[in-house]
Amino acid sequence: MTDLEAIDVLLIEDDERLAQLTARYFDQHGLRVTIRHDGTAGFEEAMTNEYACILLDRMLPGRNGLDVCRELRARRTTPIIILSARSGVEERAEGLLAGATDYVTKPFSARDLLDRVRTIVQRARHAQGARETPLT
């Protein structure tokens, strides 16, 4: 199994249709997706289980996506991609300053999002491996 085949993704998205379509597309490409539909449940899931990447809607019921991002970033190094209909420069900056690894605006191409997830996970795994390899 290659690194790209073993990607577990947490998708925190309140739009059930978008979440299901995204999960189905990712599943067809060898990724496993767990879905939560509000910020509170998503945060709890992220703290309970390990994921290679978290896709996080910015505007969620329960807890705001930016707050979830800040709290996760304080506790985890997992890559986080914020998904949002808010596409302004200020909004993107807020997301990145909250600790997001990337910021993708809606509507998005499923293929583009898949490529971003794969790339970010590959980089994170490479960095993790480099940290674990002792220098001699």
Rosetta blueprint (number, residue, H / E / L):
1 M L
2 T L
3 D H
4 L H
5 E H
6 A H
7 I E
8 D E
9 V E
10 L E
11 L E
12 I E
13 E L
14 D L
15 D L
16 E H
17 R H
18 L H
19 A H
20 Q H
21 L H
22 T H
23 A H
24 R H
25 Y H
26 F H
27 D H
28 Q H
29 H L
30 G L
31 L E
32 R E
33 V E
34 T E
35 I E
36 R E
37 H L
38 D L
39 G H
40 T H
41 A H
42 G H
43 F H
44 E H
45 E H
46 A H
47 M H
48 T H
49 N L
50 E L
51 Y L
52 A L
53 C E
54 I E
55 L E
56 L E
57 D E
58 R L
59 M L
60 L L
61 P L
62 G L
63 R L
64 N L
65 G H
66 L H
67 D H
68 V H
69 C H
70 R H
71 E H
72 L H
73 R H
74 A H
75 R H
76 R L
77 T L
78 T L
79 P L
80 I E
81 I E
82 I E
83 L E
84 S E
85 A L
86 R L
87 S L
88 G L
89 V H
90 E H
91 E H
92 R H
93 A H
94 E H
95 G H
96 L H
97 L H
98 A L
99 G L
100 A L
101 T L
102 D E
103 Y E
104 V E
105 T E
106 K L
107 P L
108 F L
109 S L
110 A H
111 R H
112 D H
113 L H
114 L H
115 D H
116 R H
117 V H
118 R H
119 T H
120 I H
121 V H
122 Q H
123 R H
124 A H
125 R H
126 H H
127 A H
128 Q H
129 G H
130 A H
131 R H
132 E H
133 T L
134 P L
135 L L
136 T L
